[in-house]
């Protein structure tokens, strides 16, 4: 039997930042791709979030690559090639920069892998594998295999994830989805998603979709079919879809606990910078209130560093997050991923500060020259915002106001607080 190692990578710097957070759900890509692997292979699945990579002899090593992990993956690929493995890499960074990636692996996958990964495996069994597998169109999401969740180590509260759709119809300036998913939003058949959910061993799971409410009519059909499953779930959605009360009622009745809303900013001009004018700041408070009335908590996505952001953006955002009553915030530093509109603009303007992809992680580094402050001021302001938002005083204030899913909110807030403290204590 051939040995296959499949790795979800995470470099040490990002891991140190994330590891104490309680809402880090297991990455689905590798368990999902493992579902395509025929019986001739013995699979070892490693997620570096919680496991060490075994640098031993494998016949085949497959690694998915996002931009901040690229240098780390290239190093791992080098080690495994020296140990005699055939190393294949794919994922967003490889699709964005195939020429760069091809230097570091025996085979690369460009584009989505539903058709090319099984084709490669057949070729590998015949000893006829090629150097490049490319999918230039959006493959069908029908008849997909059930992910190999049995290979995921441990039974953490956060090990359940599933996807119902792929892509997003919007076009935000900093988002690389359109470069990797052909700008075509697609959904899976409802009955297949339901079977997939039934296979999740945990009561709690997350939809790994980029924008779960992008097609509200599809989502309503899916949520109707989920009513009897007795599960608890979370998803990432766009804020303006949350004005649809029928959608929210179905979400509540099918077990939705919290929604991640990409609010991004409380500044209309910064939203304009982001091509995200469909977010209306004056509607945020009503949307949060409406979600709370359906028993759904709100985790807001916030990004700092847009060209219109000035030095008061951090205090301004903190004040507004507290006043509209979000239950948690996932804050990030604006990051120009390769291929995005933002990357092209900053490159043209000579504002990219690093050629080290590990700096493009949105959490621990600033990778571009901001407009109204220095990179250090952006980093410091971002950390100060996180420290203040997750201070005990503010956590208690929030919980006493929201009164929705108090135990979950407390856990998530404590997790973010711990990860912040751990990162700065350097442990
Ligand atoms: S709404 Fe979110 S997923 Fe969609 S393009 Fe914008 S950032 Fe990307």
Boltz pocket constraint, residues with backbone or C-beta under 6 A from the ligand:
constraints:
  - pocket:
      binder: B
      contacts: [[A, 167], [A, 168], [A, 169], [A, 170], [A, 171], [A, 172], [A, 175], [A, 176], [A, 177], [A, 210], [A, 211], [A, 238], [A, 262]]
      max_distance: 6.0
